[in-house]
Amino acid sequence: MQPLKTVRIGLLLVLLLLSVTVYAQDQGFDTVTTTNVSLRSGPGTEWRRITTLPTGTAVRLDGQAFSGAWVRGIASTGDIGWMLSANLNMTADAAAALRPVLLEDPFTLPAPAAANPPAEVPPAAAPTEVPGAVAPPANLPPTNVRGFNLGGHVDGMGANAINQMHRAGMTWVKRQLRDFQDPAPWIAQAHANGFRILFGMLGPASQVTNPGYIDQYIDWVAQAAALGADAIEVWNEPNIQAEWQIGAISAQSYTDLLRRAYNAIKAANPNTMVISAAPAPTGFFGGCSLDGCDDNRYIEGMRAAGALNYMDCIGIHYNEGVVAPDATSGDPRGNSTYYTRYFWGMINTYVAVFGRSRPLCFTEFGYLTSEGLPPLPGSFGWANHVTLANQAAWLDQAVALAANSGLVRMLIIWNVDFTNYSPDPMAGWAIVRPDGSCPACDALGS
């Protein structure tokens, strides 16, 4: 009966998220905690605990759940979340002063009461001016996806994977589809288990210059949207030869595909979130050519081609980390200062190009470890020293940093339950290990 109970809880969480009415005031309400307070990702004890605020922590509130028992705000520490109003210095009159509005977006929190929060994002370079850049629309395209969203990329949806994901506080599942696979069974299974579903949809690299194939691809993503896909990532890592035809790699050509896919998806289902394909994070190419492109140069090209007009969220990958996510130096490998080595290096690079005009969606985020598995194959030895304890602690910390950054809409952990290990050690990134345990889920759900 445990799986059915988990499903019911997941469905209740989704309904709660969709139905919370929030009350706020223009400038927020300043108060302090009167005891140690659990700060949670949603209005209830079933939501993930972000941190514990000590007695006397200054908080500025910006919203209240319909029941009045839970309020949301930002602490002087910079942490953002929900807490019980009974644990705050609030009178009935103060609570009544919060006027009703529907809270549309979590990125509009007022400044904290006592002090500006410490900068979670290390200083980024000023945005690079890209000649011919197309100005984005004044408002984000319509989508019903709000707040910070946590999920995992699955190979299957077995009972243990589902239970571990719920335990970790995940509300999204990602599945990659290739070559016109039917999305309907995956949509039904995800929704039945209380998850929203993100599809990464792509085909063979050799077909990207085939107009007939691209026409079929556009019909396919539109069909997925019409069937109820909650989000679609249009292609995958189009800056490298493995996913885009050698001799034809181009940010402009990808943006043309994104434009057509976006228009078709929104015509089929305006509420399906469109995510641009996350480039492979790399400095291998030393710039850009038709045979390959570093991701920083590639996203500059996307911006110049007008890609911001055809996305709800900016796709980004991070899967080569061997240091904690709050580190901005100290990677032991060669080229240790390169931005792809670091969580904040990736965020700062993408924000420098796109600004805050769209949130970021990490459609792959993970740490590789061989603990409990054979030695890492081939060229993956750079992760030999990473332990399961590292993986669990770093994922937990990264989720908290992303959720509090005001920059990230979604983080999909790569991956949940893959078992193949050679020549590509996908099982090393998996949070559900061969014995069925999930140390990362223990950390995320604690």
Disulfide bonds with the S-S distance in Angstrom:
Cys288-Cys293 1.60
Cys313-Cys361 2.06
Cys438-Cys441 2.15
